[in-house]
Amino acid sequence: MARRIDTYLQHLIPEEKFAFYETVRDFGDAAIAPHLLQWEREHQLVPDTCIRAMGDLGLFGLPVPEEYGGQGGDNTDLVLMGLAIGYHSQSVAITPGAALSLGAKPLMLCGTEAQKRAHLPDLAHGERMFVFGLSEPGRGSDAANPQVTAQRRGSNWVIQGEKCWATNAHWASHVIVHALTDPNGPNGRRSTCFVVPMDHPGVFYQEMKGKRVWEQSSTGSIAFADVEVGDDAVLGAVNDGFKVMVTTLNGGRLFVASLALASLAFALDRSRIYAEERIQFDDKPIGRFQRVQDVLVDMDIALERGLTWLLHLCRLYEDNQLTREQAAKVKIDCSRTASELVMLAMEICGGVACFDEFGLIRHHNDLFVTRVGEGSNFALKDLVVRPLRGR
Ligand SMILES: Cc1cc2nc3c(=O)[nH]c(=O)nc-3n(C[C@H](O)[C@H](O)[C@H](O)COP(=O)(O)OP(=O)(O)OC[C@H]3O[C@@H](n4cnc5c(N)ncnc54)[C@H](O)[C@@H]3O)c2cc1C
């Protein structure tokens, strides 16, 4: 049976974009899907061979301009990659996804020409990875006021403190550190972003152990002990760090929405096929029960609606028209709807859904991250409500 998501994408995107999606989809089927179970059971991160293969396919350079060694594509390509690879595994898809949407993107948006020339070509080939150092042990949703500090020492800056939850930390060459630089400045203008090499003296990385979501994705804590960097490490303007971070997160939230829809698309196919194969009562498939059909229909509606909405927002993003509220809303809706419906999909499959090899439990677990990652849905509603209150 053809994937339901393909039916929709075929009509929603131009032919050449669909051809690109098919290439990544086929790569996922051949190079990722057959190995996932083993990677999961052995608690492995995405293997280096797989990262290299994704690099060879150009996935780490999708929206990076050709003049900097990238594919010269756009955010739609990034989202299509999220849909194609996330269909099997969100945690594999987030590896190039975060490397681009959270790592290379801030550099593309706010970097100097020298910074872009120094890093983008290697980032675009997956030979270097930047991680996004916003969250801290004591600062999650309240990210505008970091406890990590950067203070002047002569003409340099000295960074102290700890970041956590840094996706891709295991492979990272550099971390973008969001640090407090002007404690008395106006809210949102107290911090600065710095690009710091992971092998710089005083930088210590540890993988965060025990995570049971996004299992193949690396998540690290990164400590900074007296880390001295020059002005050339500043990304964007001094005291404009929060702006760098929130501008980046707009694109990141579109990518997270694509992961939620990818999981929904997988669950729809898995459960509609199973519902026709599973025979109960009178030698007939469970797909004849209307309550089972209701779940499938609701998933199908949510998938078509989510894809249409998300791809529309990608076009707005390319035209610099996407607002923070729009990016937050699509992330909230796709993650919430997909996680609720995937739970129902598991219910209509019954006990077999408990098994890792059936595939649904992985998506069920990973969907939790789409609800809290890149801004928890509850906290993001603070943004969405503002225009409703005339603010
Ligand atoms: C797998 C994974 C990967 C991640 N990758 C990265 C990364 O690469 N870089 C990075 O910087 N961060 C990353 N994060 C961190 C992520 O962005 C944070 O988890 C998220 O911002 C929420 O912060 P917190 O977990 O500290 O929750 P808290 O801020 O402690 O909030 C806990 C809960 O309180 C409630 N809450 C908080 N604030 C509000 C509010 N204003 N209104 C209503 N309710 C509220 C919500 O229910 C929220 O979920 C990652 C997280 C995960 C789980």
The ligand as a MOL file (V3000), in Angstrom:
LIG
                    3D

  0  0  0     0  0            999 V3000
M  V30 BEGIN CTAB
M  V30 COUNTS 53 58 0 0 0
M  V30 BEGIN ATOM
M  V30 1 C 15.4090 15.4280 23.8750 0
M  V30 2 C 15.5490 16.9080 24.0990 0
M  V30 3 C 16.4160 17.6340 23.2770 0
M  V30 4 C 16.5980 19.0050 23.5100 0
M  V30 5 N 17.5110 19.7050 22.7230 0
M  V30 6 C 17.8240 20.9840 23.0760 0
M  V30 7 C 18.8930 21.7000 22.3910 0
M  V30 8 O 19.4970 21.2020 21.4370 0
M  V30 9 N 19.2350 22.9180 22.8570 0
M  V30 10 C 18.5850 23.5160 23.8910 0
M  V30 11 O 18.9650 24.6310 24.2650 0
M  V30 12 N 17.5520 22.8920 24.5280 0
M  V30 13 C 17.1610 21.6520 24.1480 0
M  V30 14 N 16.1440 20.9940 24.8200 0
M  V30 15 C 15.5020 21.6400 25.9580 0
M  V30 16 C 14.0730 22.0400 25.7080 0
M  V30 17 O 14.0160 23.1330 24.8490 0
M  V30 18 C 13.4490 22.3050 27.0960 0
M  V30 19 O 13.2230 21.0260 27.6670 0
M  V30 20 C 12.2100 23.1270 27.0410 0
M  V30 21 O 12.5010 24.4450 26.6770 0
M  V30 22 C 11.4930 23.1490 28.4000 0
M  V30 23 O 12.3820 23.4580 29.4240 0
M  V30 24 P 12.4490 22.5390 30.7460 0
M  V30 25 O 12.5230 21.1220 30.3090 0
M  V30 26 O 13.5210 23.0610 31.6180 0
M  V30 27 O 11.0420 22.7320 31.4370 0
M  V30 28 P 10.6050 23.8810 32.4760 0
M  V30 29 O 10.9350 25.2250 31.9580 0
M  V30 30 O 11.0850 23.4980 33.8190 0
M  V30 31 O 9.0360 23.7080 32.4110 0
M  V30 32 C 8.4080 22.5010 32.8900 0
M  V30 33 C 6.9410 22.5860 32.5660 0
M  V30 34 O 6.3610 23.6880 33.2860 0
M  V30 35 C 5.3110 24.2340 32.5340 0
M  V30 36 N 5.6210 25.6490 32.2070 0
M  V30 37 C 6.8360 26.2320 32.1630 0
M  V30 38 N 6.7180 27.5360 31.8220 0
M  V30 39 C 5.4020 27.7600 31.6370 0
M  V30 40 C 4.6370 28.9010 31.2700 0
M  V30 41 N 5.2180 30.0760 30.9920 0
M  V30 42 N 3.2930 28.7600 31.1820 0
M  V30 43 C 2.7010 27.5660 31.4440 0
M  V30 44 N 3.3660 26.4570 31.7910 0
M  V30 45 C 4.6900 26.5490 31.9080 0
M  V30 46 C 5.2260 23.4030 31.2270 0
M  V30 47 O 4.3160 22.3500 31.3920 0
M  V30 48 C 6.6260 22.8680 31.0870 0
M  V30 49 O 6.6860 21.6980 30.2710 0
M  V30 50 C 15.8870 19.6430 24.5480 0
M  V30 51 C 14.9660 18.9090 25.3150 0
M  V30 52 C 14.7920 17.5690 25.0980 0
M  V30 53 C 13.8180 16.8130 25.9720 0
M  V30 END ATOM
M  V30 BEGIN BOND
M  V30 1 1 1 2
M  V30 2 1 2 3
M  V30 3 2 2 52
M  V30 4 2 3 4
M  V30 5 1 4 5
M  V30 6 1 4 50
M  V30 7 2 5 6
M  V30 8 1 6 7
M  V30 9 1 6 13
M  V30 10 2 7 8
M  V30 11 1 7 9
M  V30 12 1 9 10
M  V30 13 2 10 11
M  V30 14 1 10 12
M  V30 15 2 12 13
M  V30 16 1 13 14
M  V30 17 1 14 15
M  V30 18 1 14 50
M  V30 19 1 15 16
M  V30 20 1 16 17
M  V30 21 1 16 18
M  V30 22 1 18 19
M  V30 23 1 18 20
M  V30 24 1 20 21
M  V30 25 1 20 22
M  V30 26 1 22 23
M  V30 27 1 23 24
M  V30 28 2 24 25
M  V30 29 1 24 26
M  V30 30 1 24 27
M  V30 31 1 27 28
M  V30 32 2 28 29
M  V30 33 1 28 30
M  V30 34 1 28 31
M  V30 35 1 31 32
M  V30 36 1 32 33
M  V30 37 1 33 34
M  V30 38 1 33 48
M  V30 39 1 34 35
M  V30 40 1 35 36
M  V30 41 1 35 46
M  V30 42 1 36 37
M  V30 43 1 36 45
M  V30 44 2 37 38
M  V30 45 1 38 39
M  V30 46 1 39 40
M  V30 47 2 39 45
M  V30 48 1 40 41
M  V30 49 2 40 42
M  V30 50 1 42 43
M  V30 51 2 43 44
M  V30 52 1 44 45
M  V30 53 1 46 47
M  V30 54 1 46 48
M  V30 55 1 48 49
M  V30 56 2 50 51
M  V30 57 1 51 52
M  V30 58 1 52 53
M  V30 END BOND
M  V30 END CTAB
M  END
